[in-house]
Amino acid sequence: MTISELLTLAGSGIFAGILAGFLGIGGGTVLVPMMLALGYEPVNAVATSTLSIMITSISGSFQNWRMGYLSFNRVIGIGFPALVTAQIGAYLAELFPSKLLLILFGLLLLLNIYLVEVRKQVTRRKKQQEEQQNSPEEQATPNNSTVSNLIPEITFPITAHPFSLVFEYRQNYKQIQSQQIARIITGSLAGLLAGLFGIGGGVIMVPLQIILLNETIKTAIQTSLGVIVITAFSACLGHAFQGNVIWISGIILGLGGLLGAQLSTRFLPKLSEKTVSIAFRSLLFILSIYIFWKAFQ
């Protein structure tokens, strides 16, 4: 391995790690084309990329966990369904022409840009409604709507309402159950589309979490990176058994990604939601243009 190739691998790993920490993606969309340009066989490029992605996502997720920004319940709830449906997606991918798959994936990325913007507008309207309900004028002259909002805050002795605790428990249980179902749906769709289009799934998981789980974009990114630990490990293990992983190159890429992920995960909480949202939508747009270009080559 030449010095220039070594530096190229390390630099690409750092860049992929920065993207992983900032945007919750594995970085395969950067690493695989770069390795192909260096002369690696496609199957080796994909396989080696999974090793790098696994190292990078472990590094970023560990840093998120240390800073208190990682929920294992969210990661497991999305990750395990994604593992199963990714295999289904990979099987279905064999039935579609490559050009059609690339076009569909490009359209999906553009759709995600629109959906993230829609979610932003809905969140903004909800926030404005909450601010109006909590304004001093509303509190000074309560009407029917504000009184109804205050009712859940009123407490009564348990003896007066013996079934109040049971009712509250059932309500909380239903809410938790609906969240679990939403995570299963998110993981299943992300895994299916990831297997179908041959990607890690971060660019799909983040919008789905924002839309279906009502997560903020930062929480969605941090959870997505944790899920990628599971999916990348599974993919790397499968490729390793087939002898497709080039270990030295993958470790160099992974060490670069480890450094990049440490930097970006430290800075992510300091950035505004608007900045992160613009960066993520910009990435989706750039990737969609690249995918359409590849489709018509």
Summary of the structure (lengths in Angstrom):
residues: 297
radius of gyration: 22.3
end to end distance: 30.3
largest distance: 79.6
contacts: 1026
relative contact order: 0.23
helix: 83%
strand: 0%
